[in-house]
Amino acid sequence: MRFTSTPRGARLARRLVSHRLAAWGYPYDSGPNETTTLIASELAANAVRHGRVPGRDFHVRLIAPPAASGAVIRIEVSDTRAEKLPTLTTAGPDAETGRGLYLVSLLAERWAVGPRPGGAPGKTVWAEVSTGSKPSDSC
């Protein structure tokens, strides 16, 4: 799905992820849904804040196995700024920003950054979330 590189676009991306996971058998209050939605929110916010190029959208791709399969949910967020790679930092106690990727690193089974698919300009940041044995298990 494609979204405008605005705060509204990031908010819509987060909502789409939550709704799509619920439709695929991961209830809104389940661990996989809540965790993946939080990660999607952080990655979308980073795409808007740090990966924005005027007039260019960011993309979200969500891949989820059938509920209760014990596999992983994968969320990918692509933007058009290849020169601004995300870095994992530790924010100071008084900092108002800088904790997003730290949260992603704690919540995701794995995460990384790579080139956008198909040779398009930019980068893709992805994360994988364990579904556990049942969708209602917490991550």
C-alpha positions as CSV (number, residue, x, y, z in Angstrom):
1,M,0.0,0.0,0.0
2,R,1.2,3.5,-0.8
3,F,0.8,6.5,1.6
4,T,1.6,10.2,1.4
5,S,4.8,11.1,3.3
6,T,2.8,13.1,5.9
7,P,1.8,12.5,9.6
8,R,-1.6,11.6,8.3
9,G,-0.1,9.0,5.9
10,A,1.8,7.4,8.8
11,R,-1.4,7.3,10.9
12,L,-3.3,5.7,8.1
13,A,-0.5,3.1,7.6
14,R,-0.7,2.1,11.2
15,R,-4.4,1.8,11.1
16,L,-4.3,-0.3,7.9
17,V,-1.8,-2.7,9.5
18,S,-4.0,-3.2,12.6
19,H,-7.2,-3.7,10.5
20,R,-5.6,-6.0,8.0
21,L,-4.1,-8.2,10.8
22,A,-7.5,-8.4,12.5
23,A,-9.1,-9.4,9.3
24,W,-6.4,-12.1,8.9
25,G,-7.2,-13.7,12.3
26,Y,-5.0,-11.7,14.6
27,P,-7.5,-9.8,16.9
28,Y,-6.8,-6.1,17.8
29,D,-5.9,-7.0,21.4
30,S,-3.6,-9.9,20.5
31,G,0.2,-9.6,21.0
32,P,1.1,-10.1,17.3
33,N,-1.4,-7.3,16.2
34,E,-0.3,-4.9,18.9
35,T,3.4,-5.5,18.4
36,T,3.3,-5.3,14.6
37,T,1.1,-2.2,14.7
38,L,3.6,-0.5,17.1
39,I,6.5,-1.4,14.8
40,A,4.6,-0.2,11.7
41,S,3.9,3.1,13.5
42,E,7.6,3.6,14.3
43,L,8.8,2.7,10.8
44,A,6.1,4.8,9.1
45,A,6.9,7.8,11.3
46,N,10.6,7.4,10.5
47,A,9.8,7.2,6.7
48,V,7.8,10.5,7.1
49,R,10.3,12.3,9.3
50,H,13.6,11.1,7.9
51,G,12.9,9.5,4.5
52,R,10.6,12.1,3.0
53,V,11.2,13.5,-0.4
54,P,8.6,16.1,-1.4
55,G,6.1,14.6,-3.8
56,R,7.1,11.0,-3.1
57,D,5.1,8.5,-1.1
58,F,6.2,5.7,1.2
59,H,5.1,2.1,0.8
60,V,4.1,-0.5,3.4
61,R,4.1,-4.2,2.7
62,L,2.6,-6.6,5.3
63,I,3.1,-10.4,5.0
64,A,1.3,-12.5,7.6
65,P,0.9,-16.3,7.8
66,P,-2.4,-17.9,8.8
67,A,-3.2,-17.3,12.4
68,A,-1.9,-19.9,14.8
69,S,0.8,-21.1,12.4
70,G,3.7,-20.2,14.7
71,A,5.5,-18.3,11.9
72,V,6.4,-14.6,11.7
73,I,4.6,-11.5,10.5
74,R,6.8,-9.3,8.3
75,I,6.3,-5.5,8.0
76,E,8.3,-3.6,5.4
77,V,8.3,0.2,5.0
78,S,10.0,1.7,2.0
79,D,10.9,5.4,1.4
80,T,12.9,7.2,-1.3
81,R,15.9,8.5,0.7
82,A,18.7,5.9,0.3
83,E,21.3,8.3,1.7
84,K,19.6,8.6,5.2
85,L,20.0,5.1,6.7
86,P,18.4,4.5,10.1
87,T,20.8,4.0,13.0
88,L,20.1,2.4,16.3
89,T,20.9,4.9,19.1
90,T,20.2,5.2,22.8
91,A,18.2,8.4,23.6
92,G,19.1,10.3,26.8
93,P,16.5,10.3,29.6
94,D,15.3,13.8,28.7
95,A,15.3,13.3,24.9
96,E,11.9,13.7,23.3
97,T,12.8,11.6,20.3
98,G,15.2,8.9,19.3
99,R,13.6,5.7,20.8
100,G,11.7,4.4,17.8
101,L,14.3,2.0,16.4
102,Y,15.3,1.0,19.9
103,L,11.7,-0.2,20.5
104,V,11.7,-2.0,17.1
105,S,14.9,-3.8,18.1
106,L,13.4,-4.9,21.4
107,L,10.0,-6.0,20.0
108,A,11.0,-7.6,16.6
109,E,12.5,-11.0,16.2
110,R,14.7,-9.5,13.5
111,W,14.9,-6.2,11.7
112,A,17.2,-4.7,9.1
113,V,17.5,-2.1,6.3
114,G,18.1,-2.8,2.6
115,P,17.6,-1.5,-0.9
116,R,14.0,-1.1,-2.2
117,P,12.8,-4.0,-4.3
118,G,13.0,-3.7,-8.1
119,G,15.8,-1.2,-8.1
120,A,13.6,1.7,-7.1
121,P,15.5,4.5,-5.4
122,G,15.4,4.5,-1.6
123,K,15.5,1.9,1.1
124,T,13.3,-0.6,2.9
125,V,13.3,-1.1,6.6
126,W,11.7,-4.4,7.7
127,A,10.9,-6.2,10.9
128,E,9.6,-9.6,11.7
129,V,7.3,-10.4,14.7
130,S,6.7,-13.8,16.1
131,T,3.1,-15.0,16.0
132,G,3.7,-17.6,18.7
133,S,1.5,-20.7,18.7
134,K,-1.8,-18.8,18.8
135,P,-2.6,-15.2,17.8
136,S,-3.6,-14.3,21.4
137,D,-0.1,-15.1,22.7
138,S,1.9,-12.0,23.6
139,C,5.2,-11.4,22.0
